């Protein structure tokens, strides 16, 4: 007779990120609604206690816990886990009401924390990657400084404009 044992594996949650504008905050439901830039739906729940989800600390600094967030109209990057039906926010990075600009197109190269993109308009644009930038990939969110994709990959870059230089704050590889 074979021995029976119980091996419990706790599945590690994959953290993802999405950008958009906060349209509602409902503390009675522990819910924040975001008009996402990728049209992935907008209701996110949150837990009142800090979750034990770990993701790269280089872009976690400067984020806000969702249970105290109440800035309707602000542009955010929401870090969450879960599926498309039930998503739980772990942290938010707030870019204020003016938000971020966006460019999309085909990646030409990423080198030395600089991303070069051929935009959908056919223009070549260069972005410095911010030290606390994040990137959404098929494997989840990573530090923008660790973002590395093949030339030809379709990307969307959300950026700020600092002294005439475009600074990538959030990168999404499609």
Protein Blocks (a to p, Z undefined) as FASTA:
>chain_A
ZZdddddddddddddddddddfbdcfknopacdddfklnojadcddfbdcfbdcdfklmg
opacfklgccehiacddddeddfklccdfbdcdebjnlpaddddddfbdcehiacdddfk
opacdddddfkbccddfkbccdfklgccdehiacddddddeehiacdfbdcdZZ
